[in-house]
């Protein structure tokens, strides 16, 4: 267990959605019995559409919200509600959000933005903090760092802003960074630049990442392992190249089909959509993907277990593609 | 026959610091039945180009050039004639982020009715709306719904349906798939493909060259207000000429093939008094002395390229 930075066991979070006038609510199983582990220095990709529970999982790990049940171990310590473990996870595990235009305060100077985590955690003297901010700016290759130091966010481009966010995460020297769609708001031409930077930092400092995305083609650049989520459940997981080349779950296959690659031949053919319009059934009974699955069989009315299908591979499907 | 041609178009925004020339001497033309993809990074002027064709450039103005649709100049037309006969009828636009501009306090049907009333449509409103809503793959169930009850993909289809309401020949779609999940994105792509089959031409504005390959026969690559390369999709994908086009294509993360990451270092120049010569000069791996002189358009097999390498 020592080589694992993060271990998540049977994590569950249900939300109750209540109408304004009705007293009975509907339950949304945002995260339902999710388990995974992440080795030190590795990158785990959590992939799925909006509403699949990937971001809720991230918030649960950071204890931004309280889980209903399940356990989280970070660097050998179980994360509970005691101050000590909360401080540990909130200091050593940092988050990067999707929108660099919304996640940094436009009225704060760059130096103050990056320094804030140090102030919150009461680390170092004023001089040391300033040094740390400059180091972080060098680290994310915002040069000349001394100039950037005194700038305001509006003077920077989207890619530069996302690097500020990365610097703010790095300044606490975290062991784990959770990056929630860090490049999806950026132009395609600079996505690779930010991903490349993240990979360099991973190799240099041995930082582990959880990379949350719906875009499987950028996932491949960074990740070693991937877990595909659908409506709160992990439906397939394994080594990333393996999963993307040989998907076993119909949902993974549908996600892969949907991606466009820059090929002139695309013009001549319809895009394959291997997913049905959702049937009006209770998605929480049986396989959750059943309502949209083109391969659904009678047995899918039972819930498929997440079981081993090959070396390090898991899939929750009775049909299992080849 | 030429369907639409844009000739030496210049559009700028006046600011305190000077004029931002967002579209600077852009030319391209499309034959009947062809669609075009406009690609480039943020702030390269691609949205302004779309807005110029619609003649609605907020706080900006078209200073020179011409746009000819079906043999008629739409820039020389009076404002009122354009508004009455061309805008939304011949040319319509799906604006960037338009799905968030649906009015939250009106049902979908009410919002459609408003558009029809505005254009003094004399026919059966209900029939017209259900026809158009069906054509984008939605059912009548959405009529009585409010925008917050719809998913992002449904809202995007509603906005596209609104643009199609008056059966335009030319639809400009500005980033219609950005911020949508991949599966929804694929559905929108198929919808655009279907519109093409029904005889519409599309101008797809996006920073994602992968999506353009699904829709467009012609591609225009924009950089810092200039269209630096224009040509057929197959030529641009298989044999990109301008170093910027080459770099842009290399930067796309791919699902298959090797994982080499390439990106374009640096940032584009300011559009207020941009430097003389090629605007890609600072970032170009093949820059030479000559590139400091303004670049003319050199003819290629299917279009043109603005790069001294092809003199």
Interface residues (C-beta under 8 A of the other chain):
Chain A: X49 X50 X157 X158 X184 X187 X188 X189 X190 X191 X192 X193 X195 X196 X214 X215 X216 X217 X218 X220 X221 X244 X245 X254 X255 X256 X257 X258 X259 X260 X261 X262 X263 X264 X266 X267 X270 X271 X273 X275
Chain B: X41 X42 X152 X179 X181 X182 X183 X184 X185 X186 X187 X189 X190 X193 X207 X208 X209 X210 X211 X212 X213 X214 X215 X216 X217 X233 X234 X237 X238 X247 X248 X249 X251 X252 X253 X254 X255 X256 X259 X261 X262 X263 X264 X265 X267
